[in-house]
Amino acid sequence: MSMKNKKKKSKEMTLSVLDRMTLYSQQQYRQDVFSFYAETLEDVNKSFRHAAYRQFTILMHGKLTAGDRRTVPASCVKLIREKFPSLSGQYTGFIPGEGPVF
């Protein structure tokens, strides 16, 4: 991948996956149940992590069907967790769906 493409992907990642307003808008559009019931900072960050993982998956793979889950690369998980940390240090991790795992 050329340096120009890397910078473009980095900008897309920042705008689509790590930006709070983008994630908030996406949560409202999807009527995201996680964001509706978030009362503590821990809950808010968890809802943003969930939205960020979904945004990354859509950016890389497009819309997936029910049960089709894709893993997010560790480097992206690290960035998302740094931006929206768990105060307890506990994270759920990847939960496989019923479909194929890629």
C-alpha positions in Angstrom: 0.0 0.0 0.0 1.4 3.4 -1.0 2.0 6.2 1.6 -0.9 8.1 0.0 -3.3 5.2 0.4 -2.2 4.7 4.0 -2.9 8.4 4.8 -6.3 8.1 3.2 -7.2 5.0 5.2 -5.9 6.6 8.4 -8.1 9.7 7.7 -11.1 7.4 7.0 -10.5 5.5 10.2 -10.3 8.7 12.2 -13.4 10.2 10.7 -15.6 7.1 10.4 -14.5 5.0 13.4 -13.0 7.3 16.1 -15.0 10.5 15.8 -17.6 10.8 18.6 -20.1 12.9 16.5 -20.0 10.4 13.7 -20.6 7.5 16.1 -23.3 9.4 17.9 -25.1 10.2 14.6 -24.8 6.5 13.6 -26.2 5.4 17.0 -29.2 7.7 16.6 -29.8 6.6 13.0 -29.7 2.9 14.0 -31.7 3.6 17.2 -28.9 1.8 19.0 -30.2 0.3 22.3 -26.7 0.4 23.9 -26.6 4.2 23.6 -30.2 4.7 24.9 -29.5 3.1 28.2 -26.0 4.4 28.8 -26.0 6.1 32.1 -22.4 6.0 33.3 -19.2 6.8 31.6 -18.4 3.1 31.4 -21.7 2.5 29.6 -21.1 5.4 27.2 -17.7 4.3 26.3 -18.9 0.7 25.8 -21.6 1.9 23.5 -19.1 4.0 21.5 -16.7 1.0 21.3 -19.6 -1.1 19.9 -20.5 1.5 17.4 -16.8 2.0 16.4 -16.4 -1.8 15.8 -19.5 -1.7 13.6 -18.4 1.3 11.7 -15.0 -0.3 11.0 -16.7 -3.5 9.8 -19.0 -1.5 7.5 -16.1 0.5 6.1 -14.0 -2.6 5.4 -16.6 -5.2 4.4 -19.9 -3.4 3.7 -23.2 -4.3 5.3 -23.1 -7.9 6.7 -26.0 -10.3 7.0 -27.4 -11.5 10.3 -25.0 -13.9 12.1 -22.1 -12.9 9.9 -19.4 -11.5 12.1 -15.9 -10.3 11.2 -12.9 -9.8 13.5 -11.5 -6.4 13.8 -7.7 -6.3 13.6 -5.9 -5.9 16.9 -4.3 -2.6 15.8 -7.8 -1.1 15.3 -9.2 -2.7 18.5 -6.3 -1.0 20.4 -7.1 2.4 18.9 -10.8 2.1 19.7 -10.0 0.9 23.2 -7.6 3.8 23.7 -10.2 6.3 22.5 -13.1 4.8 24.5 -11.5 3.0 27.4 -13.2 0.7 29.9 -12.7 2.2 33.4 -12.6 -1.3 34.9 -10.1 -2.6 32.2 -12.6 -5.4 31.3 -13.6 -5.9 27.7 -16.0 -8.4 26.1 -13.8 -9.4 23.2 -15.0 -11.0 19.9 -18.2 -13.1 20.1 -18.5 -15.4 17.1 -21.9 -15.4 15.3 -23.7 -18.3 13.7 -22.3 -17.6 10.3 -18.8 -18.1 8.9 -15.9 -16.4 10.7 -13.4 -14.6 8.4 
